[in-house]
Amino acid sequence: MIQEKPLLPYWEWFLQFDADRWGALWHFFISLFILAAVALLLGLLIGAILYGPVKGGEKVYRVVANAMREMVAFSPRRIWAIAKVAMQEALRRRVLVAVVVFVLLLLFAGWFLKTDREPAKLYFSFVLTATSFLGLFIALLLAVFSLPNDFKNKTIYTIVTKPVRAGDIILGRILGFTIVGSVLLAIMGTCSYIFVNRALSHTHTIAAQAELPESTSYDKGHSHPLLVREDGTVVAEYEHNHDHAITERGDRYVVSQPLSTMQARVPQGGKISFLNRQGAPVAKGVSVGKEWGYRSFIEGGTQAAAIWTFDDIDDSVLIDEGDEGQFLPIELVVRVFRTWKADIETPVEGIIQLKRPGSDLKTQPEFFSAKDATIDRKFFPRKLVDTNNEPIDLLDDLVNEDGQIEVVVQCLDRAQYFGFAQGDCYIHLRDASPAWNFFKAYLSIWIQMVLVIAIAVMASTILSGPIAMLFTVSFILLGFQRDFFVRVATDAQEGGGPIEALVRLVTHMNLISDFKNQNIAYKLMVFVDDVLQFAMRTLAGVLPDFGEFNTARYVAYGFNIPANQVAQQLTIGVAYVIGLAFVGYFLLRNREVAK
């Protein structure tokens, strides 16, 4: 699974304050201070224009003073009353129809979701993506038209005649729609989990004959090779990201349901380094012409190697297989780049070894056939032999004084390449609960839904329904493309600023060539781009990164969602809801009906 940005520890992410990086808490207060200062200056300017400097300043002071009083005097009872009205309004709009639509999607999805490779990835990606889009769409429709319809139908006047403050209206709406959306997500999540379990459920049979066959029966687009262990037990080998338990009952074998289609791997990562073709240390591997720098490659048939250094190696990372002893579970993902195809079915060969850091002590190489872009599981027993066939102990001999061990991978086939990134090799610790992992993925969707509701409620306080919807959708789309948006705003994206990119597009000019005629038109284009990029950088500072809330890839690839990441997402969600509620409060007070 691809994760280019390292995940910081929560308190470091939240509270860090140094020259290189400020934590999330400081960013929140700085953004809130800047927004408050801009709003205050804008209010003073408008007040001065409409009423004169003295009277305008007095009106702004009264608004701010009243706001401060109301913020500490909000009533949970009034907020809950508004929330119940919002829930009744949502039910009148027949939001439960969304559940019916979702169930129909699941009923017919089984006809089209067919694959014999990584079926869990396909099913989980489908249900989580469908839930995300449908949930966000329903949240948008509920929240964005609520207040505009109240203003249009004049039902808002009935509310404001009672002792209800603008803050109560904003928080009540957000709470009410959040409760309705949470119920919908809970129903969709339950249906999704049942659907995936049933879709992945299958078994195989073993033909009754004098000798044990080489593989199980063909079912769900695949079969499993059979292996007889030294103790006589039969196992179905790991294929297509799962395996099966086999029990002997009299004169026949019974194959269980899949054991590992729904996984929540807990990886312990290491730091990657490379050796070049002469065996000298280098910062990165070679480039094979692919523009994305996430992975780099090692050349086959040379001394080039990818090396991962793992810390904190002790008994806790080993798995105990009883009579068979202890094993170090390593999982490896190889990306194969072929410079010549030959027989495409012929695998590219490689070797993997364990090595003691800072010494030449290595295990005997284990040969393997690369499974391109597929997790390959390796189990290294505690009792090993070195390259001289001398017995060694994994913990006592290969782990150094600092608790470190190295995993070395090389490609054997000349003129072929293995591609690796830091996350492509890890120690597989004890799995977390797949059901709890699935819940955390839905929790991320829930945070996105709450953000959409808060944005929509804030926009609807001052805009009409269609305009508020357009604003919210634009906010969401920019949030999903925030990384690209920031790259354009900071000149990190090839092609220049918005106007320069448009000129290059219209004139069919490539992205990296310089402009030959740097005349007045060129200088005007650069000036306009500078202004637009400053505005984009300012907007990017308050734009939520919706892409960071997408944890479906964790579940689809079978990895545990870190609790640290969920905590960061919840913190970001709370911060945005607080900020949007503040903005929505002042916007609503700006309307005559709320004064």
C-alpha positions as CSV (number, residue, x, y, z in Angstrom):
1,M,0.0,0.0,0.0
2,I,1.3,3.4,-1.0
3,Q,1.9,5.9,1.8
4,E,4.4,8.5,0.7
5,K,4.1,10.8,3.7
6,P,5.3,9.4,7.1
7,L,2.6,9.5,9.8
8,L,3.8,11.6,12.8
9,P,3.0,10.6,16.4
10,Y,-0.1,12.4,17.5
11,W,1.3,14.7,20.1
12,E,4.2,15.7,17.8
13,W,1.7,16.4,15.0
14,F,-0.6,18.3,17.4
15,L,1.8,20.3,19.6
16,Q,5.2,20.5,17.7
17,F,6.6,24.0,17.6
18,D,10.0,24.6,16.0
19,A,11.6,26.2,13.0
20,D,10.8,23.4,10.7
21,R,7.2,22.7,11.5
22,W,4.3,24.1,13.6
23,G,1.8,21.7,15.0
24,A,-1.9,21.5,14.2
25,L,-2.9,23.4,17.3
26,W,-0.8,26.4,16.4
27,H,-2.1,26.4,12.8
28,F,-5.6,26.4,14.1
29,F,-5.1,29.4,16.4
30,I,-3.2,31.3,13.7
31,S,-5.9,30.6,11.1
32,L,-8.6,31.6,13.5
33,F,-6.8,34.8,14.4
34,I,-6.3,35.7,10.8
35,L,-9.9,35.1,9.9
36,A,-11.1,37.0,12.9
37,A,-8.8,40.0,12.0
38,V,-9.9,40.0,8.4
39,A,-13.6,39.8,9.4
40,L,-13.1,42.6,11.9
41,L,-11.4,44.9,9.4
42,L,-14.0,44.1,6.8
43,G,-16.8,44.9,9.3
44,L,-15.2,48.2,10.3
45,L,-14.7,49.1,6.6
46,I,-18.4,48.4,5.8
47,G,-19.6,50.0,8.9
48,A,-17.6,53.2,8.2
49,I,-19.0,53.4,4.7
50,L,-22.6,52.9,5.7
51,Y,-22.8,54.7,9.1
52,G,-19.6,56.7,9.4
53,P,-16.4,55.8,11.4
54,V,-17.8,56.3,14.9
55,K,-21.2,54.8,14.5
56,G,-19.9,52.0,12.3
57,G,-17.3,51.1,14.9
58,E,-19.9,51.1,17.6
59,K,-22.1,48.7,15.7
60,V,-19.2,46.4,15.1
61,Y,-18.3,46.5,18.8
62,R,-21.9,45.6,19.8
63,V,-21.9,42.6,17.4
64,V,-18.6,41.3,18.7
65,A,-19.6,41.9,22.3
66,N,-23.0,40.2,21.9
67,A,-21.2,37.3,20.1
68,M,-18.8,36.8,23.0
69,R,-21.7,36.7,25.4
70,E,-23.7,34.3,23.4
71,M,-20.8,31.9,22.8
72,V,-20.5,31.2,26.5
73,A,-24.3,31.2,27.1
74,F,-25.5,28.7,24.5
75,S,-28.1,26.3,25.7
76,P,-27.9,22.5,25.1
77,R,-31.7,22.3,25.5
78,R,-32.3,24.8,22.7
79,I,-29.6,23.2,20.5
80,W,-31.3,19.8,21.0
81,A,-34.7,21.3,20.2
82,I,-33.3,22.7,16.9
83,A,-31.6,19.4,16.2
84,K,-34.9,17.5,16.6
85,V,-36.6,19.9,14.2
86,A,-33.7,19.2,11.7
87,M,-34.1,15.5,12.1
88,Q,-37.9,15.6,11.5
89,E,-37.3,17.8,8.4
90,A,-34.8,15.2,7.1
91,L,-37.3,12.3,7.7
92,R,-39.9,14.3,5.8
93,R,-37.6,14.4,2.9
94,R,-37.5,10.6,2.9
95,V,-33.8,10.3,3.4
96,L,-34.2,6.5,4.1
97,V,-34.6,6.2,0.3
98,A,-30.8,6.5,0.2
99,V,-30.6,3.2,2.2
100,V,-32.9,1.5,-0.3
101,V,-30.7,2.7,-3.2
102,F,-27.6,1.5,-1.4
103,V,-29.1,-2.0,-0.7
104,L,-30.1,-2.2,-4.4
105,L,-26.5,-1.4,-5.4
106,L,-25.3,-4.2,-3.2
107,L,-27.8,-6.7,-4.6
108,F,-26.8,-6.1,-8.2
109,A,-23.1,-5.5,-7.5
110,G,-22.3,-9.2,-7.2
111,W,-23.2,-9.6,-10.9
112,F,-20.5,-7.3,-12.0
113,L,-17.7,-7.5,-9.4
114,K,-15.9,-10.6,-10.6
115,T,-12.1,-11.1,-10.2
116,D,-9.9,-14.1,-9.5
117,R,-7.1,-11.8,-8.0
118,E,-7.5,-9.9,-4.8
119,P,-11.3,-10.1,-4.6
120,A,-11.2,-8.5,-1.1
121,K,-9.6,-5.4,-2.5
122,L,-12.3,-5.1,-5.2
123,Y,-15.3,-5.6,-2.8
124,F,-14.0,-3.3,0.0
125,S,-13.1,-0.6,-2.5
126,F,-16.6,-0.7,-4.0
127,V,-18.6,-0.6,-0.8
128,L,-16.5,2.1,0.9
129,T,-16.4,4.3,-2.3
130,A,-20.1,3.8,-2.8
131,T,-20.9,4.7,0.8
132,S,-18.6,7.7,0.7
133,F,-20.2,9.2,-2.4
134,L,-23.8,8.4,-1.4
135,G,-23.3,9.6,2.2
136,L,-21.7,12.9,1.2
137,F,-24.4,13.5,-1.4
138,I,-27.2,12.9,1.1
139,A,-25.5,15.1,3.7
140,L,-25.1,17.9,1.1
141,L,-28.7,17.8,0.0
142,L,-30.0,17.8,3.6
143,A,-27.9,20.6,4.9
144,V,-27.6,23.0,2.0
145,F,-31.3,23.6,1.4
146,S,-32.5,23.6,5.1
147,L,-32.0,27.3,6.1
148,P,-32.7,28.7,2.6
149,N,-36.0,26.9,2.6
150,D,-36.8,28.3,6.1
151,F,-36.1,31.8,4.9
152,K,-38.1,31.2,1.7
153,N,-41.1,29.7,3.6
154,K,-40.7,32.3,6.5
155,T,-40.7,29.5,9.1
156,I,-37.4,31.0,10.4
157,Y,-39.5,33.9,11.9
158,T,-41.3,31.4,14.2
159,I,-37.9,30.3,15.5
160,V,-36.3,33.7,16.1
161,T,-39.3,35.0,18.0
162,K,-38.4,32.6,20.7
163,P,-35.3,33.0,22.9
164,V,-33.1,31.2,20.4
165,R,-29.7,32.5,19.5
166,A,-28.0,32.3,16.1
167,G,-25.4,30.0,17.5
168,D,-28.1,27.6,18.7
169,I,-29.6,27.5,15.2
170,I,-26.2,26.7,13.6
171,L,-25.1,24.1,16.1
172,G,-28.6,22.5,16.2
173,R,-28.7,22.1,12.5
174,I,-25.3,20.6,12.4
175,L,-26.1,18.2,15.2
176,G,-29.5,17.2,13.8
177,F,-28.2,16.4,10.3
178,T,-25.2,14.6,11.8
179,I,-27.4,12.3,13.8
180,V,-29.5,11.5,10.7
181,G,-26.3,10.9,8.6
182,S,-24.8,8.7,11.4
183,V,-27.9,6.5,11.4
184,L,-27.7,6.2,7.6
185,L,-24.0,5.3,7.7
186,A,-24.5,2.8,10.4
187,I,-27.2,1.0,8.3
188,M,-25.0,1.2,5.2
189,G,-21.9,0.0,7.1
190,T,-23.8,-3.1,8.5
191,C,-25.1,-4.0,5.0
192,S,-21.7,-3.5,3.5
193,Y,-20.0,-5.8,6.0
194,I,-22.5,-8.5,5.5
195,F,-22.2,-8.1,1.7
196,V,-18.4,-8.4,1.7
197,N,-18.5,-11.4,4.1
198,R,-21.0,-13.3,1.8
199,A,-19.2,-12.3,-1.4
200,L,-15.8,-13.5,-0.1
201,S,-17.2,-16.7,1.5
202,H,-16.2,-19.8,-0.4
203,T,-14.5,-23.2,0.0
204,H,-12.8,-25.8,-2.1
205,T,-12.9,-29.6,-2.3
206,I,-10.1,-32.1,-2.5
207,A,-10.8,-35.0,-4.9
208,A,-10.9,-38.4,-3.2
209,Q,-8.1,-40.6,-4.7
210,A,-5.3,-42.9,-3.8
211,E,-2.7,-40.1,-3.7
212,L,-3.3,-36.5,-2.5
213,P,-3.8,-34.2,-5.5
214,E,-1.5,-31.3,-6.2
215,S,-4.2,-28.7,-5.6
216,T,-7.7,-28.1,-4.4
217,S,-10.7,-27.7,-6.7
218,Y,-11.1,-24.6,-8.8
219,D,-13.6,-22.2,-7.1
220,K,-14.1,-18.4,-7.2
221,G,-11.6,-18.3,-10.1
222,H,-8.7,-20.0,-8.4
223,S,-7.3,-23.0,-6.6
224,H,-4.7,-23.6,-3.9
225,P,-1.6,-25.8,-4.1
226,L,-1.6,-28.5,-1.4
227,L,1.4,-29.0,0.9
228,V,2.1,-31.9,3.2
229,R,4.1,-30.9,6.3
230,E,6.6,-33.0,8.1
231,D,4.1,-33.9,10.8
232,G,1.7,-35.2,8.1
233,T,-0.9,-32.4,8.2
234,V,-2.1,-31.0,4.9
235,V,-2.3,-27.2,4.3
236,A,-3.7,-25.1,1.4
237,E,-0.9,-22.7,0.5
238,Y,-1.4,-18.9,0.6
239,E,-2.8,-17.8,-2.8
240,H,-4.8,-14.7,-3.9
241,N,-4.2,-13.1,-0.5
242,H,-5.8,-15.9,1.6
243,D,-5.5,-19.5,2.6
244,H,-7.7,-22.3,4.0
245,A,-7.4,-24.7,6.9
246,I,-7.7,-28.4,6.1
247,T,-8.9,-31.0,8.5
248,E,-8.8,-34.8,7.9
249,R,-12.1,-36.6,8.6
250,G,-11.8,-40.3,8.1
251,D,-10.9,-40.9,4.5
252,R,-11.5,-37.4,3.3
253,Y,-10.3,-33.8,3.7
254,V,-12.5,-30.9,4.5
255,V,-11.4,-27.4,3.4
256,S,-12.5,-24.5,5.7
257,Q,-13.8,-21.0,4.7
258,P,-11.0,-18.5,3.7
259,L,-8.9,-17.5,6.7
260,S,-7.3,-14.3,5.7
261,T,-9.4,-12.5,3.0
262,M,-10.4,-9.9,5.6
263,Q,-7.2,-8.8,7.2
264,A,-5.9,-5.9,9.2
265,R,-2.2,-6.3,9.0
266,V,-0.1,-4.4,11.6
267,P,3.2,-3.7,9.8
268,Q,6.5,-2.7,11.5
269,G,8.3,-0.7,8.9
270,G,12.0,-0.1,8.4
271,K,14.3,2.4,6.7
272,I,15.3,1.7,3.2
273,S,18.8,2.2,1.6
274,F,20.3,1.0,-1.7
275,L,23.5,-0.4,-3.1
276,N,24.4,0.4,-6.7
277,R,25.6,-2.1,-9.3
278,Q,29.1,-2.0,-7.9
279,G,27.8,-2.6,-4.3
280,A,28.5,0.9,-3.1
281,P,25.9,2.7,-0.9
282,V,23.7,5.2,-2.7
283,A,20.7,7.4,-1.6
284,K,18.3,5.9,-4.2
285,G,18.2,3.2,-6.8
286,V,18.2,3.8,-10.5
287,S,15.5,5.5,-12.6
288,V,13.9,3.4,-15.3
289,G,12.1,6.4,-16.8
290,K,9.0,6.5,-14.7
291,E,8.3,10.0,-13.5
292,W,6.9,9.1,-10.1
293,G,9.7,9.1,-7.6
294,Y,8.0,7.0,-4.9
295,R,9.9,3.9,-6.0
296,S,13.4,3.4,-7.4
297,F,14.9,0.3,-8.9
298,I,17.8,-2.1,-8.6
299,E,19.4,-3.7,-11.6
300,G,19.4,-7.5,-11.9
301,G,22.6,-9.6,-12.3
302,T,24.7,-7.1,-10.4
303,Q,25.6,-6.2,-6.8
304,A,22.7,-3.7,-6.6
305,A,20.4,-4.3,-3.6
306,A,17.6,-2.8,-1.6
307,I,18.3,-3.0,2.2
308,W,15.7,-2.4,4.9
309,T,16.9,-1.7,8.5
310,F,14.5,-2.7,11.2
311,D,14.6,-1.5,14.8
312,D,13.4,-3.0,18.1
313,I,13.8,-6.6,17.1
314,D,13.2,-9.0,20.0
315,D,11.0,-12.0,20.9
316,S,7.8,-9.9,20.6
317,V,8.1,-9.6,16.7
318,L,8.5,-13.4,16.3
319,I,5.5,-15.8,15.9
320,D,5.5,-19.1,17.8
321,E,4.5,-22.1,15.7
322,G,4.7,-24.6,18.6
323,D,6.8,-27.6,17.7
324,E,8.1,-25.9,14.6
325,G,9.7,-23.1,16.6
326,Q,9.7,-19.3,16.2
327,F,9.7,-17.4,12.9
328,L,10.2,-13.8,11.8
329,P,7.4,-13.0,9.4
330,I,8.5,-10.7,6.6
331,E,6.2,-9.5,3.8
332,L,7.6,-8.1,0.6
333,V,6.1,-6.3,-2.4
334,V,8.2,-6.3,-5.6
335,R,7.5,-4.2,-8.7
336,V,9.1,-5.8,-11.7
337,F,10.4,-3.7,-14.7
338,R,11.4,-5.8,-17.7
339,T,13.7,-4.4,-20.3
340,W,13.0,-7.4,-22.5
341,K,9.8,-9.5,-22.3
342,A,10.7,-13.0,-23.5
343,D,8.0,-15.3,-22.1
344,I,5.9,-13.0,-20.0
345,E,4.8,-16.0,-17.9
346,T,8.5,-16.6,-16.9
347,P,9.0,-15.0,-13.5
348,V,11.9,-12.8,-12.6
349,E,14.1,-14.4,-9.9
350,G,15.5,-12.8,-6.8
351,I,17.1,-13.6,-3.5
352,I,16.4,-12.3,0.1
353,Q,18.7,-12.5,3.0
354,L,18.9,-11.4,6.7
355,K,22.0,-9.5,7.7
356,R,23.6,-8.2,10.9
357,P,24.0,-4.4,10.6
358,G,27.6,-3.3,10.5
359,S,29.0,-6.7,9.7
360,D,29.3,-9.2,6.8
361,L,27.3,-11.9,8.6
362,K,24.4,-13.0,6.4
363,T,22.0,-15.9,6.1
364,Q,22.1,-18.3,3.2
365,P,20.1,-16.6,0.3
366,E,16.5,-17.7,-0.1
367,F,15.5,-17.8,-3.8
368,F,12.1,-16.5,-4.8
369,S,10.1,-15.8,-8.0
370,A,8.9,-12.2,-7.9
371,K,5.1,-11.8,-7.7
372,D,4.7,-8.4,-9.3
373,A,2.7,-5.9,-7.2
374,T,1.6,-8.8,-4.9
375,I,2.4,-9.3,-1.2
376,D,4.8,-12.2,-0.9
377,R,5.1,-13.7,2.6
378,K,8.5,-15.0,3.9
379,F,9.0,-16.8,7.2
380,F,12.6,-16.9,8.6
381,P,13.1,-19.5,11.4
382,R,15.0,-18.5,14.4
383,K,17.6,-21.2,13.8
384,L,19.4,-20.4,10.5
385,V,22.6,-21.0,8.7
386,D,25.0,-18.4,7.4
387,T,26.7,-18.2,4.0
388,N,29.4,-20.7,5.2
389,N,26.7,-23.2,6.3
390,E,27.4,-22.5,10.0
391,P,24.4,-22.5,12.3
392,I,23.3,-19.1,13.7
393,D,20.5,-17.8,15.9
394,L,18.4,-15.0,14.5
395,L,18.1,-13.0,17.7
396,D,21.5,-13.8,19.2
397,D,23.7,-13.5,16.1
398,L,21.9,-11.3,13.5
399,V,20.4,-8.7,15.8
400,N,23.0,-6.1,16.8
401,E,23.4,-4.4,20.2
402,D,20.9,-1.6,19.1
403,G,18.2,-4.2,18.4
404,Q,18.5,-3.8,14.6
405,I,18.5,-6.3,11.7
406,E,18.7,-5.8,8.0
407,V,16.8,-7.4,5.1
408,V,18.7,-7.5,1.8
409,V,16.9,-8.1,-1.5
410,Q,18.6,-8.5,-4.9
411,C,17.4,-9.3,-8.5
412,L,19.2,-12.2,-10.2
413,D,18.1,-11.8,-13.8
414,R,20.4,-9.6,-15.9
415,A,18.8,-6.6,-17.6
416,Q,15.7,-6.9,-15.4
417,Y,14.8,-4.6,-12.5
418,F,13.1,-4.8,-9.1
419,G,11.4,-1.6,-7.8
420,F,11.1,-0.8,-4.1
421,A,9.9,1.9,-1.8
422,Q,10.3,2.1,2.0
423,G,6.9,0.6,2.7
424,D,7.4,-2.4,0.4
425,C,9.0,-4.5,3.1
426,Y,7.8,-4.8,6.7
427,I,7.6,-7.2,9.6
428,H,4.1,-8.6,9.9
429,L,3.0,-8.2,13.5
430,R,-0.1,-9.7,15.0
431,D,-3.2,-8.7,13.0
432,A,-5.8,-6.3,14.4
433,S,-9.5,-7.0,14.2
434,P,-10.8,-6.7,10.6
435,A,-14.3,-5.7,11.9
436,W,-12.8,-2.9,14.0
437,N,-10.7,-1.8,11.1
438,F,-13.8,-1.7,8.9
439,F,-15.5,0.5,11.5
440,K,-12.5,2.9,11.5
441,A,-12.9,3.3,7.7
442,Y,-16.5,4.2,8.2
443,L,-15.5,6.6,11.0
444,S,-13.3,8.4,8.4
445,I,-16.3,8.6,6.1
446,W,-18.4,10.0,9.0
447,I,-15.8,12.7,9.6
448,Q,-16.1,13.7,5.9
449,M,-19.9,13.8,6.2
450,V,-19.8,16.0,9.2
451,L,-17.4,18.4,7.4
452,V,-19.8,18.6,4.4
453,I,-22.7,19.3,6.7
454,A,-20.8,22.0,8.6
455,I,-19.7,23.6,5.3
456,A,-23.2,23.4,3.8
457,V,-24.9,24.9,6.9
458,M,-22.4,27.7,7.0
459,A,-22.9,28.5,3.3
460,S,-26.7,28.4,3.6
461,T,-26.8,31.1,6.3
462,I,-26.1,33.8,3.7
463,L,-26.6,32.2,0.3
464,S,-29.6,30.8,-1.5
465,G,-30.0,27.0,-1.8
466,P,-28.5,26.5,-5.4
467,I,-25.7,29.0,-4.8
468,A,-24.9,27.4,-1.4
469,M,-24.8,24.0,-3.0
470,L,-22.4,25.2,-5.8
471,F,-20.2,26.8,-3.1
472,T,-20.1,23.6,-1.0
473,V,-19.5,21.3,-4.0
474,S,-16.6,23.6,-5.1
475,F,-15.2,23.5,-1.6
476,I,-15.4,19.7,-1.6
477,L,-13.8,19.3,-5.0
478,L,-11.0,21.6,-4.1
479,G,-10.5,19.7,-0.9
480,F,-10.1,16.4,-2.7
481,Q,-7.6,18.0,-5.1
482,R,-5.8,20.1,-2.4
483,D,-2.3,18.7,-3.1
484,F,-2.5,19.7,-6.7
485,F,-4.1,23.0,-5.7
486,V,-1.2,23.7,-3.3
487,R,1.4,22.7,-5.9
488,V,0.0,25.2,-8.4
489,A,-0.2,27.9,-5.7
490,T,3.5,27.4,-4.7
491,D,4.9,27.0,-8.3
492,A,5.8,23.4,-7.5
493,Q,3.6,22.2,-10.4
494,E,5.3,22.1,-13.8
495,G,3.6,24.6,-16.2
496,G,3.5,27.6,-13.9
497,G,0.6,29.5,-12.5
498,P,-3.0,29.3,-13.7
499,I,-2.7,31.9,-16.5
500,E,0.6,30.6,-17.6
501,A,-0.8,27.0,-17.7
502,L,-3.7,28.3,-19.8
503,V,-1.4,30.0,-22.3
504,R,0.7,26.9,-22.6
505,L,-2.5,24.8,-23.2
506,V,-3.9,27.2,-25.9
507,T,-0.6,27.6,-27.7
508,H,0.3,23.8,-27.5
509,M,3.5,24.7,-25.6
510,N,5.2,22.1,-23.5
511,L,5.4,22.4,-19.7
512,I,9.1,23.1,-19.2
513,S,10.2,25.4,-22.0
514,D,10.9,29.0,-21.2
515,F,9.0,31.8,-23.0
516,K,11.2,33.3,-25.7
517,N,9.5,36.7,-25.8
518,Q,9.4,38.1,-22.2
519,N,7.6,41.3,-23.2
520,I,5.0,43.3,-21.5
521,A,2.4,40.6,-22.1
522,Y,4.6,38.1,-20.4
523,K,5.2,40.4,-17.4
524,L,1.5,41.0,-17.1
525,M,0.8,37.3,-17.1
526,V,3.4,36.7,-14.4
527,F,1.9,39.6,-12.3
528,V,-1.6,38.2,-12.6
529,D,-0.3,34.7,-11.7
530,D,1.4,36.1,-8.6
531,V,-1.8,37.7,-7.4
532,L,-3.8,34.5,-8.1
533,Q,-1.3,32.3,-6.4
534,F,-1.3,34.4,-3.3
535,A,-5.0,34.1,-3.2
536,M,-4.7,30.3,-3.7
537,R,-2.1,30.0,-0.9
538,T,-4.4,31.9,1.4
539,L,-7.4,29.6,0.5
540,A,-5.2,26.5,0.8
541,G,-4.5,27.5,4.4
542,V,-8.2,26.9,5.4
543,L,-9.1,24.2,2.8
544,P,-9.7,20.8,4.3
545,D,-7.8,18.0,2.7
546,F,-10.6,15.5,2.0
547,G,-8.1,13.1,0.4
548,E,-6.4,12.6,3.7
549,F,-9.7,11.3,5.2
550,N,-9.8,8.5,2.7
551,T,-8.8,5.3,4.6
552,A,-10.6,2.9,2.2
553,R,-7.2,2.0,0.7
554,Y,-6.1,0.6,4.1
555,V,-9.0,-1.8,4.3
556,A,-8.9,-2.7,0.6
557,Y,-5.2,-3.7,0.8
558,G,-5.7,-5.4,4.2
559,F,-3.8,-3.1,6.5
560,N,-4.8,-1.8,9.9
561,I,-5.7,1.9,10.0
562,P,-3.4,3.4,12.7
563,A,-5.3,4.7,15.7
564,N,-2.9,7.7,15.5
565,Q,-4.3,8.6,12.1
566,V,-7.9,8.3,13.3
567,A,-7.1,10.6,16.2
568,Q,-5.6,13.2,13.8
569,Q,-8.7,13.0,11.6
570,L,-11.1,13.5,14.5
571,T,-9.0,16.5,15.7
572,I,-9.1,18.1,12.3
573,G,-12.8,17.4,12.0
574,V,-13.6,19.1,15.4
575,A,-11.4,22.1,14.5
576,Y,-13.2,22.6,11.2
577,V,-16.6,22.3,12.7
578,I,-15.7,24.8,15.4
579,G,-14.4,27.3,12.8
580,L,-17.3,26.8,10.4
581,A,-19.8,27.2,13.3
582,F,-18.1,30.6,14.2
583,V,-18.3,31.8,10.6
584,G,-21.8,30.6,10.2
585,Y,-22.9,32.4,13.4
586,F,-21.6,35.8,12.2
587,L,-23.0,35.3,8.8
588,L,-26.5,34.4,10.2
589,R,-26.4,37.4,12.5
590,N,-25.6,39.6,9.5
591,R,-29.1,38.8,8.2
592,E,-31.9,41.0,9.5
593,V,-34.0,38.1,10.7
594,A,-31.4,37.0,13.2
595,K,-30.6,40.4,14.8
